[in-house]
Amino acid sequence: MTVLWHHFLGASKTYAEEIAARLQVEGLEVQAWHPELEGSVGVVFLGSELQETCQFLRDAQGDGTTRVVAVAVGEALPADGWRLLRAGACDLLHLACADSSLATVLARVQRILDLDRLMGSRLVREHVIGRSPSWTRMLRQLVEVARFTQASVLIEGESGTGKELLARLLHTLDPRTDKRDIVLMDCTTLVRDLSGSEFFGHERGAYTGAVGAREGVFAMADGGTLFLDEVGELPLELQAQLLRAIQERTYKRVGGNAWHRVNFRLVCATNRDLLQAVERGEFRRDLYYRIAGWRCAPPPLRERIEDIIPLAEHFLAAALPEGRPVGFAPLVRDHLVRRMYPGNVRDLRQLVHRMVCRHVGDGPISPGSLPSEEWPESADAEGWADEAFEGAVRRAVVQGASLKAISRAASELAVRVALQEAGGNLQRAAKTLGVTDRALQLRRASRRADLDTIDA
């Protein structure tokens, strides 16, 4: 993996070169930044021109696979340093002097490289499907928390967005060498009178019908992961009992006097807005902050359109006998992308299974395999200009953006998305956008024109 570096006017070129040399000593391939180079991580040394730096960061991400660490040495950070993060920097470091900086920069670079390896590993690729920016950003953060911390995690998302799948991935990536299994408790199925026994277990004779002692999920999850699904459905009285047990990792069985100590990683999921539930008095505030050591929000399918076809093909391969390749006819693919999915990924999976039930032969899934109630009413050629698109344009207009600024922003975004979809391939991206690859090269070059002379 290549580490790219760049410094701006006002930053010490000598110091930048020194850091690059030290990174090479650590066994990393390091090169000065060039538009045609690709790398998984970049280090940018800040100068005095914040606007130029932000534009460079937006361009430097390329197809979205390059993470950039912005470094300010000696001088104070820019007053609006958050702009650098919004422009695409994954971190912003302020180093008082060169002598103490190597470990700091190297640690950030190494973490990025470690995450890249994990994101490309079978551990991750075999658990989840998706490459859209919103999904990848969320997944990268979840992978980092799973692998490098023991934080409790709260997964908040709409039904069908893959919350249980992410919980199992968290457990899989947990680095404990002696970890035990993941134990799932569906909080919607709890019987109020028996909920204490479900969590803590009970002693023989604790209540009528307790003919023997029983372990609860706390004991079963000891040494592993406890996954509380739909945690927002817990009754308030049970929330109070769970708070101490989760905080102290100790509990008593129902009808018992002995304290039992457990050690598990806690992962919770809900399709409710728990902060709103806290404000309404339906969920304990202290319990919320105990379970939300880190929050994860898997995006709904409408925000990850790029993932619809890969997901559908994955479900299709799993549903077919012997997994024989079939694919989808162009008209069906178009419908899958345009369709709304109230049930998110689960909804898409069910639709694919319904088509498989009607499919005959070895050819692609044809329009006739689509149930009649699924047929679209019209073939609107501009179906992409939906409410979300109108909302983005409306916000820009209300905030005073000019037509020229809106058009420029839309064009830049289209180019960036096309490059991401094409894996950084200019020719494929140009074909998608209906322009020549030369025109796309000139557009990108014109935006970098000012940056190319910064080092002069």
VOGU-3710 file (C-alpha; in Angstrom, 3 decimals, decimal comma):
1> mtvlwhhflg> 0,000/0,000/0,000  1,267/3,445/-0,963  1,329/6,487/1,306  1,040/9,734/-0,668  2,201/13,065/0,786  1,789/16,695/-0,225  2,631/20,045/1,340  1,148/23,489/0,706  2,711/26,929/0,497  3,568/27,937/4,049
11> asktyaeeia> 4,232/24,375/5,180  7,758/23,121/5,647  8,761/21,060/2,617  11,876/19,899/4,448  9,806/18,636/7,342  7,321/16,918/5,007  10,178/15,137/3,257  11,620/14,131/6,622  8,321/12,566/7,695  8,053/10,779/4,341
21> arlqveglev> 11,550/9,363/4,810  10,712/8,158/8,308  7,570/6,432/7,064  9,702/4,621/4,492  11,969/3,398/7,279  8,875/1,820/8,825  8,469/-0,280/5,678  5,818/1,812/3,893  5,992/2,841/0,245  5,884/6,648/0,162
31> qawhpelegs> 5,532/8,937/-2,871  4,976/12,639/-3,435  1,385/13,301/-4,432  0,518/13,289/-8,135  -2,989/13,331/-9,677  -2,397/10,049/-11,522  -1,152/8,132/-8,468  -3,438/6,048/-6,325  -2,933/5,218/-2,688  -4,996/4,120/0,248
41> vgvvflgsel> -3,739/6,868/2,573  -2,376/10,350/2,135  -0,685/12,875/4,432  -1,200/16,574/3,629  0,814/19,281/5,400  -1,280/22,415/5,725  -0,339/25,850/4,520  -2,084/29,194/4,853  -4,664/28,882/2,054  -7,590/26,979/3,570
51> qetcqflrda> -9,805/27,205/0,473  -7,156/25,653/-1,784  -6,516/22,933/0,763  -10,216/22,054/0,942  -10,426/21,819/-2,840  -7,325/19,630/-2,902  -8,866/17,319/-0,295  -12,042/16,947/-2,333  -10,035/16,092/-5,452  -7,539/13,864/-3,645
61> qgdgttrvva> -10,151/11,338/-2,590  -10,407/10,152/-6,204  -12,723/7,163/-6,283  -13,311/7,426/-2,539  -10,703/4,872/-1,490  -8,005/7,331/-0,364  -8,103/8,547/3,249  -6,248/11,796/3,911  -4,685/12,946/7,184  -4,243/16,729/7,382
71> vavgealpad> -1,262/17,889/9,476  -0,463/21,358/10,813  3,051/21,763/12,236  4,006/24,569/14,586  1,321/27,032/13,555  -2,106/26,910/15,147  -4,880/25,024/13,401  -7,079/27,009/10,973  -9,910/28,838/12,726  -12,437/26,764/10,777
81> gwrllragac> -10,596/23,466/10,791  -13,914/21,607/10,591  -14,034/22,625/6,923  -11,087/20,319/6,310  -12,988/17,367/7,733  -16,090/18,250/5,737  -13,901/18,480/2,616  -12,781/14,891/3,104  -9,894/14,755/5,608  -10,270/11,733/7,874
91> dllhlacads> -8,265/13,369/10,664  -6,704/16,708/11,558  -3,475/16,733/13,572  -1,733/19,687/15,198  1,911/18,936/15,969  3,828/21,404/18,109  7,204/20,419/16,628  8,785/17,944/14,255  10,692/15,931/16,843  7,643/14,458/18,563
101> slatvlarvq> 5,499/13,923/15,481  6,595/10,652/13,922  4,733/8,396/16,331  1,561/10,476/15,993  1,529/10,512/12,192  2,622/6,892/11,918  -0,123/5,753/14,319  -2,809/7,454/12,185  -1,380/6,039/8,962  -1,075/2,549/10,420
111> rildldrlmg> -4,663/2,595/11,699  -5,918/3,541/8,223  -3,888/0,743/6,632  -5,140/-1,773/9,218  -8,729/-0,744/8,520  -8,181/-1,051/4,769  -6,974/-4,606/5,241  -9,968/-5,464/7,414  -12,447/-3,876/4,994  -11,026/-6,031/2,198
121> srlvrehvig> -10,844/-9,205/4,263  -13,133/-12,211/3,983  -14,299/-11,544/7,546  -16,052/-8,406/6,301  -16,796/-9,263/2,669  -18,550/-12,502/3,600  -20,798/-10,752/6,129  -22,006/-7,638/4,320  -22,724/-6,518/0,772  -22,415/-2,873/-0,273
131> rspswtrmlr> -20,081/-0,260/-1,705  -22,128/2,958/-1,600  -20,414/5,887/0,178  -22,991/6,081/3,002  -22,783/2,343/3,680  -18,985/2,226/3,422  -18,533/5,162/5,830  -20,794/3,548/8,406  -19,198/0,127/7,968  -15,662/1,466/8,266
141> qlvevarftq> -16,465/3,113/11,595  -18,178/-0,033/12,861  -15,209/-2,201/11,858  -12,839/0,132/13,713  -14,918/0,104/16,893  -15,387/-3,668/16,715  -11,712/-4,467/16,194  -9,920/-1,906/18,317  -12,270/-1,259/21,262  -14,572/-3,089/23,650
151> asvliegesg> -17,170/-0,280/23,626  -20,861/-1,045/23,967  -22,584/-0,378/20,646  -26,103/0,858/19,902  -27,333/0,169/16,348  -30,220/2,451/15,388  -31,963/2,022/12,060  -35,182/1,301/10,232  -36,507/-2,236/10,056  -34,734/-4,328/7,451
161> tgkellarll> -31,493/-2,324/7,324  -29,312/-5,179/8,579  -28,965/-4,433/12,293  -28,636/-8,075/13,334  -26,141/-8,684/10,539  -23,997/-5,807/11,833  -24,238/-7,110/15,393  -22,917/-10,488/14,262  -20,127/-8,771/12,337  -19,182/-6,872/15,506
171> htldprtdkr> -18,891/-10,174/17,336  -16,902/-11,776/14,519  -14,378/-8,923/14,470  -13,985/-8,840/18,260  -10,260/-9,563/18,781  -10,645/-11,567/21,994  -8,921/-14,874/21,319  -10,979/-16,761/23,910  -14,375/-15,187/23,188  -17,467/-17,348/23,373
181> divlmdcttl> -20,679/-17,137/21,337  -23,026/-14,261/20,627  -26,320/-14,574/22,533  -29,425/-12,895/21,125  -32,360/-11,638/23,169  -35,364/-10,311/21,229  -36,873/-7,778/23,618  -40,223/-7,827/21,771  -40,837/-11,434/22,851  -40,314/-10,931/26,584
191> vrdlsgseff> -43,110/-12,024/28,892  -43,307/-9,297/31,547  -43,692/-11,673/34,522  -40,796/-13,863/33,384  -38,435/-11,190/32,062  -36,234/-11,254/35,158  -35,645/-14,966/34,700  -34,898/-14,471/30,979  -32,073/-12,080/31,803  -30,779/-13,227/35,187
201> ghergaytga> -31,932/-16,838/35,425  -33,656/-18,293/38,491  -33,106/-20,722/41,322  -35,154/-23,835/41,833  -38,443/-22,987/43,498  -38,100/-19,252/42,843  -41,711/-19,213/41,638  -44,469/-21,646/40,784  -43,286/-23,902/38,000  -39,559/-23,301/38,606
211> vgaregvfam> -38,790/-26,997/39,070  -35,094/-26,475/38,438  -32,443/-23,772/38,319  -31,992/-21,968/35,010  -29,369/-19,661/33,507  -30,397/-16,398/31,889  -28,864/-14,641/28,892  -26,392/-12,767/31,110  -24,770/-16,060/32,136  -24,964/-17,512/28,628
221> adggtlflde> -23,224/-14,440/27,169  -20,368/-14,539/29,677  -17,108/-14,338/27,717  -18,936/-13,495/24,488  -21,396/-10,902/23,165  -24,892/-10,095/24,413  -27,126/-8,742/21,637  -30,348/-7,081/22,798  -32,536/-6,677/19,716  -35,267/-4,002/19,800
231> vgelplelqa> -33,993/-2,761/23,147  -36,423/0,169/22,949  -39,279/-2,225/23,774  -38,001/-2,963/27,291  -40,519/-1,990/30,007  -39,335/0,766/32,343  -39,251/-1,414/35,460  -36,983/-3,910/33,742  -34,738/-1,097/32,465  -34,013/-0,156/36,073
241> qllraiqert> -33,000/-3,723/36,903  -30,786/-4,012/33,841  -28,966/-0,750/34,468  -26,978/-1,977/37,467  -26,286/-5,362/35,938  -24,976/-3,794/32,728  -22,968/-1,174/34,584  -21,451/-3,428/37,227  -21,505/-6,703/35,229  -22,955/-8,437/38,288
251> ykrvggnawh> -26,409/-9,918/38,888  -28,440/-12,227/41,145  -30,637/-15,024/39,917  -34,336/-14,645/40,678  -34,851/-16,242/44,083  -31,116/-16,342/44,837  -28,762/-14,439/47,126  -25,391/-14,984/45,481  -23,894/-12,375/43,190  -22,576/-13,615/39,869
261> rvnfrlvcat> -19,992/-11,730/37,835  -20,016/-11,755/34,040  -17,958/-10,219/31,265  -19,549/-9,696/27,873  -19,622/-7,153/25,081  -23,007/-5,454/24,850  -24,598/-4,702/21,489  -28,118/-3,275/21,294  -30,370/-2,537/18,328  -33,592/-0,613/17,868
271> nrdllqaver> -35,785/0,822/15,117  -36,947/3,585/17,455  -35,371/6,972/18,144  -34,238/6,306/21,707  -33,345/9,931/22,431  -36,920/10,912/21,653  -38,090/8,031/23,836  -35,883/9,404/26,625  -37,496/12,848/26,278  -40,959/11,264/26,439
281> gefrrdlyyr> -40,001/9,351/29,586  -40,308/5,979/27,831  -36,637/5,046/28,121  -34,256/5,697/30,994  -31,655/8,344/30,250  -28,990/6,646/32,378  -29,533/3,334/30,597  -29,359/5,021/27,205  -25,915/6,480/27,890  -24,783/3,163/29,315
291> iagwrcappp> -25,637/1,186/26,168  -24,671/3,887/23,629  -20,910/3,809/24,065  -20,837/4,121/20,292  -23,806/4,657/17,977  -24,155/3,075/14,559  -26,865/4,068/12,068  -27,072/1,793/8,999  -28,588/3,872/6,169  -31,929/2,841/4,640
301> lreriediip> -31,828/1,353/1,157  -33,112/4,589/-0,421  -29,817/6,222/0,632  -27,646/3,491/-0,882  -29,074/3,067/-4,377  -25,713/1,830/-5,682  -26,060/-1,274/-3,513  -29,446/-2,445/-4,811  -28,152/-4,499/-7,760  -25,200/-6,085/-5,864
311> laehflaaal> -27,583/-7,021/-3,040  -30,183/-8,392/-5,461  -27,540/-10,483/-7,250  -26,333/-11,805/-3,886  -29,869/-12,842/-2,891  -30,441/-14,335/-6,340  -27,306/-16,475/-6,168  -28,288/-17,706/-2,697  -31,848/-18,568/-3,763  -31,036/-20,506/-6,935
321> pegrpvgfap> -30,318/-24,255/-6,894  -26,574/-24,822/-6,795  -26,114/-21,048/-7,078  -26,011/-21,106/-10,893  -25,427/-17,637/-12,424  -28,560/-16,073/-13,917  -28,624/-12,307/-13,463  -31,404/-9,851/-14,306  -32,703/-8,625/-17,650  -32,074/-4,876/-18,229
331> lvrdhlvrrm> -35,743/-3,941/-17,708  -35,818/-5,811/-14,404  -32,560/-4,199/-13,240  -34,008/-0,795/-14,055  -37,138/-1,559/-12,039  -35,132/-2,790/-9,055  -33,194/0,468/-8,934  -36,269/2,708/-9,324  -38,535/0,841/-6,900  -39,118/2,063/-3,340
341> ypgnvrdlrq> -38,332/-0,358/-0,503  -40,335/0,404/2,666  -38,877/-2,741/4,242  -35,346/-1,882/3,073  -32,945/-4,787/2,403  -35,405/-7,355/3,748  -37,996/-6,028/1,290  -35,529/-6,401/-1,609  -34,663/-9,946/-0,591  -38,327/-10,968/-0,512
351> lvhrmvcrhv> -38,891/-9,439/-3,960  -35,968/-11,407/-5,396  -37,305/-14,623/-3,873  -40,740/-13,967/-5,395  -39,155/-13,578/-8,829  -37,117/-16,755/-8,382  -40,343/-18,678/-7,678  -41,638/-17,744/-11,155  -38,374/-17,996/-13,038  -37,922/-20,787/-15,588
361> gdgpispgsl> -34,816/-21,796/-17,514  -31,198/-20,706/-17,365  -31,578/-17,213/-18,833  -31,724/-13,984/-16,813  -34,679/-13,078/-14,623  -37,109/-11,601/-17,158  -39,941/-9,043/-16,709  -42,500/-11,858/-16,737  -41,049/-13,166/-13,462  -42,063/-9,945/-11,773
371> pseewpesad> -45,493/-10,227/-10,077  -48,088/-8,045/-11,812  -48,607/-5,888/-8,736  -44,946/-4,928/-9,019  -45,231/-3,519/-12,541  -44,429/0,207/-12,562  -47,237/2,527/-13,663  -44,964/4,453/-16,021  -41,402/4,516/-17,236  -40,434/8,013/-16,170
381> aegwadeafe> -37,066/8,741/-17,795  -36,220/11,161/-15,029  -37,198/9,058/-12,058  -33,931/9,963/-10,356  -35,191/13,548/-9,890  -37,199/12,497/-6,854  -38,171/14,264/-3,623  -34,669/13,902/-2,194  -33,167/15,659/-5,234  -35,789/18,413/-5,067
391> gavrravvqg> -35,123/18,825/-1,346  -31,381/19,302/-1,897  -31,997/21,922/-4,604  -34,634/23,644/-2,465  -32,198/23,966/0,469  -29,572/25,461/-1,837  -32,035/28,018/-3,250  -33,354/28,986/0,193  -29,774/29,489/1,421  -29,105/31,906/-1,440
401> aslkaisraa> -27,043/29,752/-3,807  -26,957/30,995/-7,397  -27,986/28,869/-10,369  -24,344/28,791/-11,461  -23,197/27,567/-8,035  -25,903/24,877/-7,922  -25,031/23,679/-11,435  -21,316/23,595/-10,618  -21,905/21,655/-7,372  -24,184/19,172/-9,149
411> selavrvalq> -21,640/18,664/-11,931  -18,752/18,141/-9,490  -20,823/15,673/-7,484  -21,823/13,789/-10,652  -18,168/13,480/-11,682  -17,119/12,282/-8,235  -19,929/9,685/-8,059  -19,221/8,474/-11,602  -15,538/8,005/-10,738  -16,453/6,127/-7,567
421> eaggnlqraa> -18,823/3,875/-9,506  -16,142/3,259/-12,136  -13,476/2,446/-9,555  -11,464/5,514/-10,591  -11,468/4,552/-14,309  -11,760/7,801/-16,293  -12,952/6,163/-19,512  -15,786/4,275/-17,819  -16,808/7,340/-15,811  -16,827/9,508/-18,951
431> ktlgvtdral> -18,989/6,967/-20,774  -21,464/6,940/-17,889  -21,701/10,757/-17,968  -21,994/10,909/-21,744  -18,769/12,867/-22,294  -15,382/12,012/-23,716  -12,638/10,895/-21,375  -10,583/13,832/-22,675  -13,314/16,259/-21,623  -13,390/14,674/-18,178
441> qlrrasrrad> -9,603/14,913/-17,899  -9,707/18,597/-18,850  -12,430/19,280/-16,295  -10,379/17,683/-13,514  -7,180/19,349/-14,692  -8,780/22,799/-14,703  -9,819/22,375/-11,082  -6,263/21,431/-10,146  -4,610/24,194/-12,160  -4,087/26,479/-9,192
451> ldtida> -2,927/23,628/-6,952  -0,290/22,431/-9,418  1,736/25,642/-8,887  1,469/25,800/-5,109  4,880/24,190/-4,535  6,617/26,551/-6,960
//
